[in-house]
Amino acid sequence: MAHRALAISTKAGIGAALSVVALITLALGAVISRADAGAGLGPSDWAAIRFTVLQAACSAVVSVLLAVPVARALARRRFAGRAALVTLLGAPFILPTIVAVLGLLAVFGRGGWLNGGLGALGLPPVSLYGFHGVVLAHVFFNMPLATRLLLQGWQSIPSERFRLSAQLRLTPRAVFLAVEMPMLRQIVPGALALVFVICLTSFAVALTLGGGPRATTIELAIYQAFRFDFDLGRAALLSVVQLALAGSMALLALRIVPAIAVGGGLDRGMPRWDARGGAQRTVDLGVIGMAALFLLVPLGAVVWRGLAGLDAMPASVYLAAGNSIAVALASIALLLALALPMAGWIAARGTGGMEAVGLLSLSASPLMIGTGWFIVINPLADPFALALPVTVLVNAMMALPFALRILVPPMRDAVQRYGRLSAMLGLQGWRLWRVLLLPRLRAQIGFAAGLTGALSMGDLGVIALFADPDRATLPLAMAQLMGAYRMEAAAGAALVLLALSLGIFWICDKGGRWRAEA
Amino acid sequence: MKYLTFATAALLATTFHVTTAAAELPQLTVYTYDSFVSDWGPGPAIETAFEAICACDLNLVGLGDGAALLARLRLEGARTQADLVLGLDTSLIAAAKETGLFRETAVRAEYTLPVDWADPVFVPFDWGYFAFVHNRDLTAPTNFKALAESDVSIVIQDPRSSTPGLGLLMWVKAAYGDEAPAIWAALADNIVTVTPGWSEAYGLFLEGEADMVLSYTTSPAYHLIAEQDDSKTAAAFDEGHYMQIEVMGVLAGTDQPELAEAFMAFMVSDAAQTILPTTNWMYPAVTPAAGLPAGFETLMVPEKALLIPAEEVPAIREEALAEWLTALSR
């Protein structure tokens, strides 16, 4: 296609894409050049690879299996608070991992509520450390995501089919087999693949709940080789392994992952004559109740314990909170500077660029990029002094694929509708953005910015490599408080972090929609 | 507007104050482990006592556990801000010297260590025996084999980041030699979790996550003296107990060599050595004139002490670490 519908400058978009690719390949090149291939992978490295794959597979299967009845129940029932519950399913996406871990510890830990109950019944306590703890935390994060994907699948079934099944007096079992099963067959593989890929690069969960040689993910092994052994060769080798594993899986996943719809709850009415029985109603409400408890109780625990811990927080927490806010704001600015021109370029040209960049960012783990940049920066400057800028850069790049998925569709819309008109009027450059594109994308820009801000605020990844007491972010300071076993102070910090993450998301998201024309 | 003016003035005043204070006093940056700088650790008392005599600003920086300190120094290399490192131990001395980042010292003292001390680079400041600490109501096993056969749960530390973790590796190796992999394989199902540092492990034990925790024979003294609680005790193992001698050393690149030497001399003086037993909960490297604090006489004293000479550690560490990783990752 030679003619362009719109005078969006492709230079900026290509420039942004190239700088992202350059930053990642720079890290990759550094990692590959330093990878100590001669040493090979030891038994413990193989154990880490095995553990990574096994926990990811287990987390994916459990998350999706649990999500099926929850999504089915939500699709079949209408009740007060349903919309709120569907919105809540999106919350783990912007919830800082370490905050959730603290909440899970409060409920499922040795001294937690669950074991208190088990103890009262004379049952042996369960421990949250190791494989099952890691899987539990991953299910906490990914079951809601899987539920949303499946719920979309259910909503996409034309309601006429249910009407027809009712006319044919099909039993609930027959309805499931004839109408719902085909949909599940389409959606479930994608949901499994997505959760699997997300869990492959898990770091913060493994750092806090795993850690022993038996429960080490590859990301954690990179961190250990880096921080404990200062073995850059091994860290680099593990990074290459991680890249190959996550890269091939991401490639596979992108082919089969269903598109993630964003925005509020899905609440189109869909009468279900097949689900009127009292028993089915009880089961559905029970399932919804259990899912809501599973999500809400740990969050409640964070708030409850956090309120008590606010007094116990050392001054360093405030300093770290300041750092985190600065990092989050800078990440948002950088993300928008990268994502908007790229989205414009993709929308105007319709290239597969988005998929390529998404793939690259999905497979390049934060710790791999961190290791690579450390190797590059170290001979030139003090990497620890650059800890916060590096964190900003990595956070913005990790949010990029999500942001593009959010921004490209409305951008494409705007280009298709107003492209010719604005080309005729000679709109171009900054004026084109100001007059046409930005006003039309406000809501999505706000949403993408909010997502980036929240992810960045709660990120505990690359900062752990470059950690420094003076330059800690709030999640890191919280991890350190947990490490020093100052649980009250950590709980206080968790509440602050939770408030900041949700706050920045809310402000950006609302800001985008406030008095929006579209 | 008026508020803004005030705020700016206040801000300027504090910045000015801070910069002048920093300009007047030379700063000594000491990298150490987390529990040393914690509120209940020796850090605050040591800082107050030393700053009273040094006309300097002592900046104690907590960076994980002892072994992570060394990795951090390697990461930073010659660019490090640290003048001095406090909290390495005998297992790390050889590896630390190999970095070439440390300089020799003239500080000597009349050590009351269980071994002769003649290292030209590192100065010991306290010592202790590793031991598994448990509640008195637990019938503790009396050696590693009995522990492995029992269903007593333990929390240990990662030998790559923590000096107690590394000490345990050396302990098993010193006691069992080539049999060590079998011991670790048998211990694997007793281990609840492996933490990066001592603080995490001890915290988990206090929270009830495990029956025993790898710590020191002196740890029960903390509960006894600071909390008037005699419910904790250390298990005596008949293979003997591995020793830890904690040391400090000055970095070659320091811009405060005299101050660093003065700090090390202070750390082995009576003033600091009286602080350490009841804050770091270890035996002093030089027994203070007043003797050990009351309560220390109740502590279990191992019949046999184990210690692998510092120069032999690196080779053994590498082998033992591979065995440990292999046994525990199954």
Boltz contact constraints between the chains, C-beta under 6 A:
constraints:
  - contact:
      token1: [A, 43]
      token2: [B, 326]
      max_distance: 6.0
  - contact:
      token1: [A, 44]
      token2: [B, 325]
      max_distance: 6.0
  - contact:
      token1: [A, 44]
      token2: [B, 329]
      max_distance: 6.0
  - contact:
      token1: [A, 47]
      token2: [B, 329]
      max_distance: 6.0
  - contact:
      token1: [A, 110]
      token2: [B, 208]
      max_distance: 6.0
  - contact:
      token1: [A, 110]
      token2: [B, 209]
      max_distance: 6.0
  - contact:
      token1: [A, 111]
      token2: [B, 207]
      max_distance: 6.0
  - contact:
      token1: [A, 111]
      token2: [B, 208]
      max_distance: 6.0
  - contact:
      token1: [A, 129]
      token2: [B, 193]
      max_distance: 6.0
  - contact:
      token1: [A, 211]
      token2: [B, 194]
      max_distance: 6.0
  - contact:
      token1: [A, 212]
      token2: [B, 193]
      max_distance: 6.0
  - contact:
      token1: [A, 212]
      token2: [B, 194]
      max_distance: 6.0
  - contact:
      token1: [A, 213]
      token2: [B, 325]
      max_distance: 6.0
  - contact:
      token1: [A, 213]
      token2: [B, 328]
      max_distance: 6.0
  - contact:
      token1: [A, 213]
      token2: [B, 329]
      max_distance: 6.0
  - contact:
      token1: [A, 214]
      token2: [B, 328]
      max_distance: 6.0
  - contact:
      token1: [A, 214]
      token2: [B, 329]
      max_distance: 6.0
  - contact:
      token1: [A, 227]
      token2: [B, 71]
      max_distance: 6.0
  - contact:
      token1: [A, 228]
      token2: [B, 71]
      max_distance: 6.0
  - contact:
      token1: [A, 228]
      token2: [B, 160]
      max_distance: 6.0
  - contact:
      token1: [A, 228]
      token2: [B, 161]
      max_distance: 6.0
  - contact:
      token1: [A, 229]
      token2: [B, 160]
      max_distance: 6.0
  - contact:
      token1: [A, 230]
      token2: [B, 71]
      max_distance: 6.0
  - contact:
      token1: [A, 230]
      token2: [B, 74]
      max_distance: 6.0
  - contact:
      token1: [A, 230]
      token2: [B, 75]
      max_distance: 6.0
  - contact:
      token1: [A, 382]
      token2: [B, 79]
      max_distance: 6.0
  - contact:
      token1: [A, 469]
      token2: [B, 61]
      max_distance: 6.0
  - contact:
      token1: [A, 483]
      token2: [B, 200]
      max_distance: 6.0
  - contact:
      token1: [A, 484]
      token2: [B, 34]
      max_distance: 6.0
  - contact:
      token1: [A, 484]
      token2: [B, 199]
      max_distance: 6.0
  - contact:
      token1: [A, 485]
      token2: [B, 199]
      max_distance: 6.0
  - contact:
      token1: [A, 485]
      token2: [B, 203]
      max_distance: 6.0
